[in-house]
Structure formats: C-alpha cells, structure tokens
Amino acid sequence: MSAVVESRGDLVEDGFRDHGALAADVLWVDAEDAVQADLAGYVVAFAVLLITGARLGSSLGYRRTFLLGLTVFTAASLACGLAPGTATLVVARFIQGAGAALIVPQVLSGIQMHFEGRDRLKALGYFSIALSGGAVAGQLLGGVIIAADLFGTGWRPIFLVNVPIGIVLAVAGRRLLPADPPGHRDRLDLGGVLALSTTVLLVIVPLLLGSERGWPTWSWLCLLLSVPALALFEYGERRAASRGSRPLIARPVLGNPSVRLGLLAHGCTSGTYFALLFVLALYLQGGLHKGPAYSGFAMVVWVATFGLAGPILPRLRRGVRWMPVIGCLVLAVGYVAVLAYLLLDGTAGPLLFALLGIGGLGLGITSNTLIGAVTSSMSSQYAADLSGVVATNAQLSGALGVAIAGSTYAALAVDPSRALEVVLAGFIVLTLIGAHAAHRLVR
C-alpha cells in the first residue's frame, strides 16, 4: 500500500512545482484514492469469495482448487508488478485476492480431512508458524525492498517476489499434496454464491471505505441493503435443502452451538487484532510522527509471539481443553498491559513492543485452539463449510473492528494517547466477551 503512495509521490512533487499547491493537492487525493482502491480490491475479492472458494474445493477437489488458486495468485502478482497504471494494478489486485480466496480455505479443509485430535492441533500450529513467518518477513522486508528501489523499479518487486515463490510452491504442491479421492462431487449452489457474495459485498465495502469518507449515505444504504440480501440467501439455502440439493453452507454447520460460540469468540479476538494493526499505525505515525518502518517493526514482536503458540500447544499434556479461554485471557492481559503503559505516560519504545508480544501470544493460543475446537465439533464431511465460514468470519470481524476502532480513534485524535486508550479499553471488553463464549464452548 505504501508502495503505491511512494510511486505517486513523484507526480505530487511535479504537480507542485509546475502547477502550484492546488494541483499538488488534487494529485495527492488521487494517490490516496489509488491506495484505497488497490487495498480494497484485494480485500473485497478475498472476503467475498472465501466461502465460494471453500465449496469449490469440495466440488473440484481440494488439491486441484489449491493449485488453481496458486496459479491465479502468481499470475496476478506478475501482472501487479508489471502494471503500467493504477487501473491495471487495481484489477490485478482484485484477481490476486480471488486467487488467495481459492488457496486459504483448502489449507484448513486439508487439515480437517487428514488430521485429528492432537495431530490436528499440531498441524494448525505449523499453519500459524507459516502465517507468523510470512507476516514477520513482510513487515521487515517490505520497507527494505521499497527503500532499495532495485534497478529503479520502486514498489514493483513487492509483487514480483511472489512469482518465483509461487512457481516453487506449485511444483512442490503437485508432488506433495495428496491426490483428490475419486467419487461424487458436490455441485456448487450458484444461486447461493450470488446471494452470499452480494451480502458480503454490501457489508465489506462500506466497512473498508465508509469510515475514511465520514460514513456517507451510500455506506449506510449498503449496510441496510445487506439485511434483505442475507434474508434472500437464507431463503435460498432453505429451499435448496428442502429440494434435497446441497446448500452453499450445510444447514447443520450454523445450527451447531459449538460452531456459533467458536465463531463469536474467534470474531471478537481476531477483530481486535486487525483493528490494532490499523489504530497503532495511526498512533505511531500520525500521533507520534514515527516513520512507516518504525510502525511496521512495532508489530513484529506481536506477530512473532503469535507463531510461538503453534509449537507449544501440542506439547501440553494437561489443560488443552481450556486453552481457548486461557488464550483470550492472555490476550486481554496484553491489552491491559499496553493500556496501563499509556496511562503511566508511556508512548513508544522497546517496552511497548514487548507488551504487545503478550497479546500476540494470547491471540496465537486463542486462534489455534478455537479453530481446532470448531473444526473438531463436526465430521470431516463439513470441512469445506467450516473452512469458508471460519475464514469469512475473521475477515468480516476484522473489517468491522477496523471501521469502529478507526472511527473512534479519529473522533479523539486531538489527543492520540487518549484515543488509543479508549480503543484499547474497547478491545479488552471484546476479548472478555470472547473469553465468555470460549468458556461456554469448552464446557
């Protein structure tokens, strides 16, 4: 995202020199719009198509769908890196998000299909290590790659680096992924796909763009229209089930109390994480005037400790059942620690980073064990349904958290520390709600 801003920065400077301050302001607005469109295109495609991607796995085969998504993602990354203009970049980013939506659900589905019990928890641990390692590498290397300006290419290597990685993964996937078993394939409910995609689109777009534009009328109208769209989806799902067809989301999944409680707890906790990423960047860069590299490094400890939970949990001999609750409480303690640090007139520095690490460990414990508990509550025949629902729940919760926390912070931004304190207090409340839901789940 910052890469697009930097690439448009030259236009801003040229406009200022040649046409005065007004032209520079217009070009800067264009740059901000381009950044938002670039980011929104990816996130919208990813969130809207996650459940569809999961169901395609059961329709076409998980291995086949994973490799298809990897191919689309890699090709789109190449198109992003070679994009001649903003419009091409935005379209390529949308396609890239669609490719990612085909990849991610197959990972969770594969874990459910091939692992059980403690082995599933171990597999989820490796999954969290992969997520953590990728995030740390992205945080540390992203700014370095942009600053290096390799061969005068600016931000383009950020996307081009995905191409060789994608090729290597495609070759490894063809050799290592288990073959899709022969047999009956579920038909994809196209009516359900259209209705659910419309619903998620009406929710995710205003949450992504509405707060930054002061919640204009169209954003509230979209959220309002999402209610009848959801009702239409539910009606179509019931009709499909009554006809004996396979609904997009199997009816027993959302009717399972364990799934509902797990989704509530996972949504509350993961939503605060996405919101923290956004608000902490506003606090460090806008409030304390730190650079983007400093802001990115601030979350490295959090992301690293998130990955530590993966190898620790399978080694536990006792108390594994209660780990979703313990994880939520550790996450709450992390937020309390950061809040206390701010109340004691702390601002930034190594101690803030270390305290953030407590929250990262709590989120890692919570995420692994909640996903394990939810997926273990039903048989593997519902693997695709659970994968899509869990991933979509996290994305929508994150978008909602960013919208609410971002709006709250903006309203109090005159005093950045005070604004962050209020947001952190909200995080603590949400995390405790998640702990209560997790407690009911494990009981």
C-alpha positions in Angstrom: 0.0 0.0 0.0 2.8 2.4 0.9 4.4 1.4 -2.3 1.6 3.0 -4.4 1.9 6.2 -2.4 5.6 6.4 -3.0 5.2 5.7 -6.7 2.6 8.5 -6.9 4.8 10.8 -4.8 6.8 11.9 -7.8 3.5 13.1 -9.5 2.7 15.1 -6.5 6.1 16.8 -6.4 5.9 17.5 -10.2 2.4 18.9 -9.8 3.5 21.2 -7.0 6.5 22.6 -9.0 4.6 23.0 -12.3 1.1 23.9 -11.3 1.1 25.1 -7.8 -0.3 23.9 -4.5 -3.8 23.2 -5.8 -2.6 20.8 -8.4 -0.5 19.0 -5.8 -3.4 18.6 -3.5 -5.5 17.1 -6.3 -2.8 14.7 -7.2 -2.3 13.7 -3.6 -6.0 12.9 -3.3 -5.7 10.8 -6.4 -2.8 8.9 -4.8 -4.8 8.3 -1.7 -7.8 7.0 -3.8 -5.4 4.8 -5.7 -4.1 3.3 -2.5 -7.6 2.7 -1.1 -8.7 1.1 -4.4 -5.7 -1.1 -4.5 -6.2 -2.4 -1.0 -9.9 -2.6 -1.2 -9.8 -4.5 -4.4 -7.8 -7.3 -2.9 -9.6 -7.5 0.4 -13.1 -7.3 -1.2 -12.3 -10.2 -3.6 -10.7 -12.2 -0.8 -13.6 -11.8 1.7 -16.4 -12.2 -0.8 -15.0 -15.4 -2.4 -13.7 -17.3 0.7 -16.8 -19.4 1.2 -17.2 -20.0 -2.6 -13.5 -21.0 -2.7 -14.1 -23.5 0.1 -17.1 -25.0 -1.7 -15.1 -25.2 -4.9 -12.7 -27.4 -3.1 -15.3 -30.0 -2.4 -16.7 -29.6 -5.9 -13.5 -29.7 -8.0 -11.1 -31.3 -5.4 -9.0 -29.6 -2.8 -5.7 -30.3 -4.4 -6.9 -29.1 -7.8 -8.5 -25.9 -6.3 -5.4 -25.1 -4.3 -3.1 -25.4 -7.3 -5.6 -23.3 -9.4 -5.7 -20.6 -6.8 -1.9 -20.6 -6.6 -1.6 -20.2 -10.3 -4.1 -17.3 -10.4 -2.4 -15.6 -7.4 1.1 -16.0 -9.0 -0.1 -14.7 -12.4 -1.9 -11.8 -10.8 1.3 -10.9 -8.8 3.2 -10.8 -12.1 0.5 -8.5 -13.5 0.7 -6.2 -10.5 4.5 -5.9 -10.8 4.3 -5.1 -14.5 1.1 -2.9 -14.2 1.5 0.2 -16.5 -1.0 2.2 -14.5 -3.3 2.4 -11.5 -6.3 0.9 -13.2 -4.4 -2.2 -14.2 -2.9 -2.5 -10.8 -6.3 -2.4 -9.1 -7.8 -5.0 -11.4 -4.7 -7.3 -10.9 -5.0 -6.9 -7.1 -8.7 -7.9 -7.3 -7.7 -11.1 -9.2 -4.9 -11.7 -6.7 -7.4 -11.6 -3.9 -9.6 -14.1 -5.8 -6.6 -16.4 -6.1 -5.9 -16.1 -2.4 -9.6 -16.9 -1.7 -9.1 -20.2 -3.5 -5.9 -21.1 -1.6 -6.6 -20.4 2.1 -9.8 -22.5 2.6 -8.1 -25.5 1.1 -5.4 -25.4 3.8 -8.0 -25.5 6.6 -10.0 -28.1 4.7 -6.9 -30.3 4.2 -6.0 -30.1 7.9 -9.6 -31.3 8.8 -9.5 -34.0 6.2 -6.2 -35.6 7.1 -5.6 -34.9 10.8 -7.5 -35.5 14.1 -7.0 -34.8 17.8 -3.6 -33.7 18.9 -2.2 -34.2 15.3 -4.8 -31.6 14.1 -3.6 -29.2 16.8 0.0 -29.8 15.7 -1.0 -29.1 12.0 -2.7 -25.9 13.0 0.4 -25.0 14.9 2.5 -25.3 11.7 -0.1 -23.3 9.9 0.2 -20.5 12.5 4.0 -20.6 12.2 3.7 -20.2 8.4 1.3 -17.2 8.9 3.6 -15.7 11.5 6.8 -16.2 9.5 5.2 -14.7 6.4 3.9 -11.7 8.4 7.3 -11.1 10.0 9.1 -11.3 6.7 6.5 -8.9 5.1 6.9 -6.4 8.0 10.7 -6.4 7.9 11.4 -6.8 4.1 8.6 -4.8 2.7 10.0 -1.4 3.6 13.6 -2.6 2.8 12.6 -3.6 -0.7 10.8 -0.3 -1.4 13.7 1.7 0.0 16.3 -0.3 -2.0 14.5 0.8 -5.3 16.1 -2.2 -7.1 17.1 -1.1 -10.6 14.7 1.9 -10.3 11.7 -0.4 -10.1 10.3 1.2 -6.9 7.4 -0.8 -5.4 7.2 -3.4 -8.1 9.5 -6.0 -6.5 7.0 -6.4 -3.7 4.7 -8.1 -6.1 7.3 -9.7 -8.4 8.9 -11.6 -5.5 5.7 -13.7 -5.3 6.3 -15.1 -8.8 9.3 -17.4 -8.1 7.8 -18.3 -4.7 4.6 -19.2 -6.4 6.3 -21.3 -9.0 8.3 -23.2 -6.4 5.1 -23.8 -4.3 3.2 -25.0 -7.4 5.9 -27.6 -8.2 6.0 -28.7 -4.5 2.2 -28.9 -4.4 2.0 -31.1 -7.4 4.5 -33.5 -5.8 3.5 -33.4 -2.2 -0.2 -32.7 -1.9 -2.4 -35.9 -1.6 -4.4 -36.6 -4.7 -8.1 -35.8 -4.6 -10.1 -39.0 -4.0 -12.4 -40.2 -6.8 -16.1 -40.2 -6.2 -19.1 -38.0 -6.0 -18.5 -34.2 -6.2 -21.0 -31.7 -4.7 -22.5 -29.3 -7.2 -21.9 -25.7 -6.5 -25.0 -23.8 -5.5 -24.7 -20.8 -7.9 -27.8 -19.1 -6.5 -26.3 -19.3 -3.0 -23.0 -18.0 -4.3 -24.6 -14.9 -5.9 -26.8 -14.1 -2.9 -24.0 -14.6 -0.3 -21.4 -12.7 -2.4 -23.8 -9.8 -2.7 -24.4 -9.8 1.0 -20.7 -9.9 1.9 -20.0 -7.2 -0.7 -22.7 -4.9 0.8 -21.0 -5.3 4.2 -17.3 -5.3 3.4 -17.2 -2.3 1.1 -18.7 0.3 3.5 -16.7 -1.1 6.3 -13.5 -0.7 4.3 -14.2 2.7 2.8 -17.0 4.3 4.8 -15.2 5.4 7.9 -12.4 7.1 5.9 -15.0 9.1 4.0 -17.0 10.1 7.1 -19.7 7.4 6.7 -21.5 8.9 3.6 -25.1 8.0 2.8 -24.2 5.2 0.4 -22.3 3.3 3.1 -25.3 3.2 5.4 -27.5 2.3 2.4 -25.2 -0.7 1.6 -25.3 -1.9 5.2 -29.1 -1.6 5.2 -29.5 -3.5 1.9 -27.3 -6.3 3.3 -30.1 -7.3 5.6 -32.6 -8.3 2.9 -29.7 -9.8 0.9 -28.9 -12.0 3.8 -32.6 -12.9 4.2 -32.7 -13.8 0.5 -29.6 -16.0 0.9 -31.2 -17.8 3.9 -34.4 -18.3 1.9 -32.5 -19.8 -1.0 -30.5 -22.1 1.3 -33.7 -23.4 2.9 -35.2 -24.1 -0.5 -32.1 -25.9 -1.7 -32.1 -28.1 1.4 -35.8 -28.8 1.1 -35.3 -30.0 -2.5 -32.5 -32.3 -1.4 -29.8 -30.1 -3.1 -26.6 -29.2 -1.4 -26.8 -25.7 0.0 -23.7 -23.4 -0.2 -23.3 -23.8 3.6 -24.6 -27.0 5.0 -27.5 -26.4 7.4 -26.1 -28.3 10.4 -23.0 -26.1 10.4 -24.5 -22.8 11.5 -27.1 -24.7 13.6 -24.2 -26.2 15.7 -23.9 -24.3 19.1 -20.2 -25.1 19.3 -19.6 -23.5 15.8 -21.6 -20.4 16.8 -19.8 -19.9 20.1 -16.4 -20.6 18.4 -17.2 -18.1 15.7 -18.2 -15.5 18.2 -15.0 -15.9 20.3 -12.8 -16.0 17.2 -14.5 -13.0 15.7 -14.1 -10.9 18.9 -10.4 -11.7 19.3 -9.3 -11.6 15.6 -11.3 -8.4 15.1 -9.3 -6.6 17.8 -6.1 -7.7 16.1 -7.0 -6.3 12.7 -8.2 -3.1 14.4 -5.0 -2.9 16.5 -2.8 -3.0 13.3 -4.7 -0.1 11.9 -5.0 2.1 15.0 -1.5 1.5 16.2 -0.2 2.7 12.8 -2.3 5.9 13.2 -1.0 6.4 16.7 2.7 5.9 15.9 2.8 7.7 12.5 0.1 10.4 12.9 0.3 10.9 16.7 4.0 10.4 17.4 5.3 11.2 13.9 7.2 7.9 13.6 8.1 6.6 10.2 6.3 3.7 8.5 9.3 1.4 9.1 9.1 2.1 12.9 5.4 1.4 12.8 5.9 -1.9 10.9 8.6 -3.0 13.3 6.3 -2.4 16.3 4.1 -5.3 15.3 7.0 -7.8 14.7 7.1 -8.9 18.3 3.3 -9.5 18.3 3.4 -11.5 15.1 6.5 -13.5 16.2 4.9 -14.5 19.6 1.7 -15.4 17.7 3.7 -18.0 15.9 5.3 -19.3 19.1 1.9 -20.7 20.3 1.9 -23.1 17.4 4.7 -25.5 18.6 3.9 -25.0 22.3 0.3 -26.2 22.3 0.7 -29.8 21.0 3.3 -30.4 23.7 0.9 -29.7 26.6 -0.3 -32.7 28.4 -2.9 -31.1 30.6 -5.3 -28.2 30.3 -5.5 -28.2 26.5 -9.3 -28.2 26.7 -9.3 -24.8 28.5 -6.7 -23.2 26.3 -9.2 -21.2 24.2 -10.3 -19.5 27.4 -6.7 -19.0 28.6 -5.7 -17.6 25.3 -8.5 -15.0 25.4 -7.5 -14.0 29.0 -3.8 -13.7 28.0 -4.8 -11.5 25.0 -6.9 -9.4 27.5 -3.9 -9.1 29.8 -1.8 -7.9 26.8 -4.3 -5.1 26.1 -4.5 -4.2 29.8 -0.6 -4.0 29.9 -0.4 -1.7 27.0 -3.3 0.4 28.4 -1.5 0.7 31.8 1.7 1.7 30.0 0.0 4.5 28.2 -1.8 5.6 31.4 1.6 5.8 33.1 2.7 8.3 30.4 4.5 5.7 28.2 4.5 6.5 24.5 6.6 4.1 22.4 9.8 2.1 22.5 11.0 -1.4 23.4 8.7 -1.8 26.4 5.6 -1.1 24.2 6.8 -3.7 21.7 7.4 -6.3 24.5 3.9 -5.7 26.0 2.4 -6.2 22.5 4.1 -9.6 22.5 1.8 -10.7 25.3 -1.2 -10.0 23.2 0.4 -11.8 20.2 0.9 -15.0 22.3 -2.6 -14.8 23.6 -4.0 -14.4 20.1 -1.9 -17.3 18.8 -3.2 -19.6 21.6 -6.8 -18.5 21.0 -6.7 -18.8 17.2 -5.2 -22.3 17.1 -7.4 -23.8 19.8 -10.6 -22.1 18.7 -10.2 -23.3 15.1 -9.3 -26.7 16.4 -12.4 -26.8 18.7 -14.7 -25.6 16.0 -13.5 -28.0 13.3 -13.5 -30.9 15.7 -17.1 -30.3 16.7 -18.3 -31.8 13.3 -17.2 -34.6 11.0 -14.8 -34.1 8.1 -17.7 -34.1 5.6 -18.3 -30.4 6.6 -14.6 -29.5 6.2 -15.2 -27.1 3.3 -18.2 -25.4 5.0 -16.3 -24.8 8.2 -13.2 -23.6 6.4 -15.1 -21.0 4.5 -17.2 -19.8 7.4 -14.2 -19.5 9.8 -12.1 -17.5 7.3 -15.0 -15.3 6.2 -15.9 -14.6 9.9 -12.4 -13.5 10.6 -12.3 -11.1 7.6 -15.7 -9.5 8.4 -14.8 -9.2 12.1 -11.6 -7.6 11.1 -13.2 -5.1 8.8 -15.9 -4.3 11.4 -13.2 -3.8 14.1 -11.1 -1.5 11.8 -14.2 0.6 11.0 -15.3 1.0 14.6 -11.9 1.4 16.2 -10.7 3.7 13.3 -13.8 6.0 13.7 -13.4 6.1 17.5 -9.7 7.0 17.2 -10.4 9.6 14.6 -13.0 11.3 16.8 -10.5 11.6 19.7 -7.3 12.1 17.6 -6.6 15.5 19.1 -5.1 13.6 22.0 -3.5 10.5 20.4 -2.7 8.7 23.7 -6.2 9.3 25.0 -7.7 8.0 21.7 -5.6 4.8 21.8 -6.5 4.3 25.5 -10.2 4.4 24.7 -9.8 2.0 21.8 -7.8 -0.4 24.0 -10.5 -0.4 26.6 -12.9 -1.5 23.9 -10.5 -4.3 22.9 -10.4 -5.5 26.5 -14.2 -5.7 26.6 -14.4 -7.6 23.3 -11.7 -10.0 24.4 -13.6 -10.8 27.6 -16.8 -11.4 25.6 -14.7 -13.8 23.5 -13.4 -15.5 26.7 -17.0 -16.0 27.9 -18.0 -17.5 24.6 -14.9 -19.7 24.6 -15.8 -20.8 28.2 -19.3 -21.9 27.1 -17.7 -23.7 24.1 -15.3 -25.8 26.1 -17.9 -26.6 28.8 
